[in-house]
Amino acid sequence: MDKTLEEGLQIAILRSLVLNFDLYSDLYDIRSRRSGSDIYVEVFLGFDPESTVAECMKNIEILRCAMRKEIGDAQIIIVPATAQTPQYADSAVGQGEPGSSREPAATMEHWS
């Protein structure tokens, strides 16, 4: 059964993003949930358009490691996005898992 991620873990995700704000240019969306003992996090970030793919991938890995350090073992997906990205309808969290129900997108204004 899926549940909302605890507030302390949500804050830890934000902390890791704030401490590494220089690695990305925009924060579009954050989605998080707990399914049993498993934690799933999706973060949609914008990166400098002048960056190479290699630089973006390096920054994504640094951010993923920072989040794992804050929240422990979790499935963390960081998606490069732009302001033109559709409402993230095809996100990876919750898809392909039998019996899973997806929660509404968590944004900076509303963590659900």
C-alpha positions, -999 to +999 in steps of 0.1 A: +000+000+000+014+034-010+017+061+015+029+097+016+065+100+025+071+113+060+077+151+063+112+145+077+122+126+046+106+152+024+126+179+041+158+158+037+152+157-001+148+194-002+179+199+019+200+178-005+186+199-034+193+232-016+229+222-006+236+214-043+216+242-060+246+250-082+243+217-100+209+225-117+191+256-130+154+249-124+133+227-101+100+217-117+086+190-096+092+165-068+072+133-063+078+110-034+061+080-018+066+050+003+054+016-006+059-007+023+096-002+033+105+010-002+110+048-009+105+062-044+115+097-053+113+115-087+128+149-092+123+169-124+152+194-128+163+218-155+200+220-164+221+247-181+214+243-219+251+250-225+261+219-204+271+187-221+252+155-215+282+142-196+281+172-173+244+168-167+248+130-160+276+138-135+255+163-117+225+139-116+247+113-100+261+138-074+225+148-066+213+111-064+242+103-040+234+134-019+198+123-016+207+088-006+230+102+021+201+121+035+173+095+032+190+062+029+184+035+003+157+047-021+147+044-057+157+079-069+150+091-104+162+125-116+146+136-148+161+164-169+131+186-178+123+219-194+095+244-190+080+228-221+079+193-206+043+181-205+028+177-170+052+147-164+024+123-173+049+096-183+069+095-152+086+063-140+075+061-104+045+038-099+045+024-134+048-013-140+042-021-103+012-044-098-014-029-075+003+005-072-016+037-070+002+069-079-002+100-058-007+135-073+025+153-082+042+169-052+053+204-059+071+230-038+037+244-029+021+211-021+037+179-008+013+151-009 
